[in-house]
Amino acid sequence: MAENRTEVLVGGAVMALAIGFVVYAGQVAGLSLGQSATYPLTASFRSAEGITLGTDVRLAGVKIGTVSDMELNPTTFRAETEIQIQNGIELPYDSAITVASEGLLGGNYIEIVPGGSLDNLAAGDEIEDTQSAISLVSLMMKFVSGGSE
């Protein structure tokens, strides 16, 4: 009888741990049951190196959205990117969007730098002021070679 009770307690602890892991993995992946409504914006980057679907979109270091679609434009050879921004966050029309890095060993994310326009971007608008990813490897190679390139 005591052996049965121990097995039930250990089984319950394993199940609770598994449920906790699934909830944590969902939060890390950006999934939630009560996900707020979003609106789409687009941007065209010369290089979107390090950006994938689900990458964070941040404003002042705070996550306000994610990258929802990315494909190569065969005419311009640019990375056409769609991002989803949380409703209620109104961005000025002249805002800039950049591919930023979390550091030498960190990943990349999308940073939005708000402009000063009185008009705001609407759903489906394109952010025209873009700055592509800076390759840290090429910067280091320039530094090592003395910038002679």
N, C-alpha and C positions, 0 to 999 in steps of 0.2 A: 504494500500500500504506500509506504514512504517512497519506494523506488518510482512508482507511478507519478506521485506528486512532484518529485524532482525532475522527471522527464517532461512533465507539463510546464513547469517553471522555466526550464532551460529552453524548451520549444517556444514559449511565449517571449522570452528574452531575445531569441534569434529572430523571431518575426518582428518584434518592435525595432530591432536594429536594422533589419532589411527595409522596413517601411521608412525609417528615418533616413536611410541612405537614398532611397528613391525620391523622397521629398527634397533632400539636399541636392541631388543631381538635377532635379527639375528646376530648382532655383538657380543653380549655376548656369544651366542651359538657357535661362530666361523664360521658362515656362511658368505659368501660374493659372489657377482656376479663375480668378477674378481679373483677368488681364484687361487693362483699360483700353478704350477705343483710341485709334491712331489715325493719322492722315499721312499720305505719301508725298514725298518731295524727291526730285531727281537731281543728279549732279554728274558731270562728265570729267573724269580724271585722266591725265596723261599716263599715270602709273598708279595702280591701286594695290601695289605689292603689300602683302601681309593682311589684306582685308578679305574676309569671306562672309558668307551668309551668316547672320546672327551676330556679327561684330557690333560692339557697343557704339552708339552715337552719344557724345557727351557735350554738355554746355556748362562751362565753368567747373568741369570735373565731375558733374552729376549726370548719370545716365538718363537720357530723355528719349531714347529710341534705339532702333537696331537697323542693320542693313538687311533688306528683304529680297533684293534681286541685284544681280550684277552680270553683265554680259559685254562682250567686245562688239563695238560698232565697226563693221567691216569697211565702212566708207572712210571714217575718220581715224580708225585704229586707236580709239580711246575707250576706256572702261566706263560704260554707261551704268550708273549705280542708282538704285532706288532705295530710299530710307523711309522708315516709318517713325513719325514723331508723335508723342503723346498729345492727345487733345488737350486744349487749355494752354499749351505753350505756343505763343505767337512769336514768330521770328521776323525781324525787320527784312524788307525786300532786298536790301544791300548786304545781307549777312554773307560771310565767307565760310567755306568748308575746307578742312585740311585733313590729310592723313597724318596722324601724330603717333609717336612711339612712347611706350611706357618706360623706356630706358634701354640700356644695352642688351639685357636679357629678356625684357618684357615684350609683349606683343604690340600690335598696332591697333588703333581705334580711330574713329572719325570724330574730329573736334569741330564744333560750330562756333564761330566768332561772330557775335551779333553786330549788325551795323547800326546806323543812326537814323535810318529812314522812318518816316511816320507811317508808310504803307507796309503792310505785312504780307508774307508769302501765303498763298492759298494752296489748298490741296492740289497736287499735281504740278505745281510750279517747279521751275528749275533754278537751283542755286548756281549762278554763273561764275562767281569768284571762287575758283578751286585751286588748291595747292596739292600736288601729288606727294607720294611717299618719297622720303630721302633715303637712299640706300646707305646704310651705315658702313657696309663693306667697301663701297667706292670711296666714301669719305676717309676711311682708315687707310686705304691704299694711297690716296693723295697725300695724306699725312706722312706715311712711311716713305714714299718716294720724294718727299720734299716739295710737293705741289708743283712739280715741273711740267705737268700735263697741260 
